[in-house]
Amino acid sequence: MRRPPSALFLALVLARPAAAQTTRDTVLANGLQVFVAENHRLPEATVVVAVRTGAFTQEAGQDGVAHMFEHLLFRAYPKGETAFNRETSFIDAGYNGETTGDYVDYFLEAPANHASDAVKILARLVRNGRFSESDLKAERPIVLDELARGASDPQSLLERRVSERLWGPIWNRVDVGGDSASVSSLSVATVQSQYTRYYVPNNMALIVSGDVSVRDIWKTASDAFGDWARSADVPTPHIDYPELPQSAFLLLAAPVSDVTILVATQGPPDAPDDTDAVPVEMMTAVLGNAASAFQSRLVGSGLFTSVRCRYLGHRHDGQIEFRGRTTVERGQKAVLTLLNELNVLDAMTGLADEDLGYARRSTAVTDALAAEEPSGLAEALASWWGGPGIPAYDAFDGRLAHVRLADVARVAGTYVAHRNRVIGIVAPRQFLVELQGRLAGGGQP
């Protein structure tokens, strides 16, 4: 029997956080979008500049270029990275950058009385990108080292190999980090070209949250960015996303003591005009609930130690994943059972409206808690801006409330049960030899 939600749980669900309700926006004459979310609980502020570029803007052979110039931009700051570090330390600010499939962002977290200074620093950062051979030579080993660490981790390597197989010829439009070959071959001319195309005010958003004044931030934004000329033409890549022609197995031997099974399918994009992203998110939330019948059959039975479900939604593509971990002794049966579950997922066996209600409340609580943190809200707004758009963020609660079990069953059939998939397995070599023998003989695992 499920325990009823606590009073705190219900209070968080029933009230949209005040921070989210006070978001105000404007657009400068040059096209820069400005969003300000006042939250006066703590004397701090987060300032984010987001740029609509990322993996989806990478041409063939340019994998990792968006990530590379995220790194290089700090070196290209006026008077160098040392000057950037000095200016941020003067205002006691922490900083970082992030590259995703949809956007690249740069952020500063500072005391509230330095919010305007943080805006000006980020304006200088993104407006003055001039890259050199020496900077590229210095930064390339750092990026390569990041990639090497990922490649040495069996779980990270499994994720990369499965996604690469899933997207095939357009992997460069999905591959955020790149690989050693692509990163090593990137030239300064390529990096500078990407910057010139996409780092323009009418392809950016300034997002500020925390103990700030909307009027003050708007004025500072106008002063810092307003004289920056808009671009007459921001390229919009045309991408044909091919269907996976057939299901595939990927077997990766590694010095591990258990078995990880990662099943991935192509899902809907989390785009402004897409109607399936929210039902798919609810599907993974329902199936991921430890009390669900799906988890009971896989984990409660002792067949798996864990099964995680997630939807990775981007503006241009989407990926649905089921990751299970089990023992070597139960591995072959676990693979068969998981695949059988996914084959009939649209039946929603054992799942009820109660499960959907719990998943809806859990999602609302997670979002509410994130939005209550000044930095969490700014980062969330950047993610929504880069993906389905801020209007989708404003409408999310309403869309969440209208999802029904029939909607979940429909997207389960459309994107999982009746879809080709990539099944990746990382396990000890002997286990994979035995499994491959069964597969080669035409048998099921």
Secondary structure, DSSP 8 states (H G I E B T S, - for coil): ------HHHHHHHHS--HHHHTEEEEE-TTS-EEEEEE-TTSSEEEEEEEES-SGGG--TT-TTHHHHHHHHHHHTSTT-HHHHHHHHHHTT-EEEEEE-SS-EEEEEEEEGGGHHHHHHHHHHHHH-----HHHHHHHHHHHHHHHHHHHHSHHHHHHHHHHHHHHGGGGGGT-SS--HHHHHH--HHHHHHHHHHH-SGGGEEEEEEES--HHHHHHHHHHHHTTS---S-------------S-EEEEEE-S-SSEEEEEEEEE----TT-SSHHHHHHHHHHHH-TTSHHHIIIIITSS-SEEEEEEEE-SS-EEEEEEEEE-TTTHHHHHHHHHHHHHTGGG-TT--HHHHHHHHHHHHHHHHHHHHSHHHHHHHHHHHHHTT-HHHHHHHHHHHHT--HHHHHHHHIIIIITS--EEEEEE-HHHHHHHHHHHHTT---
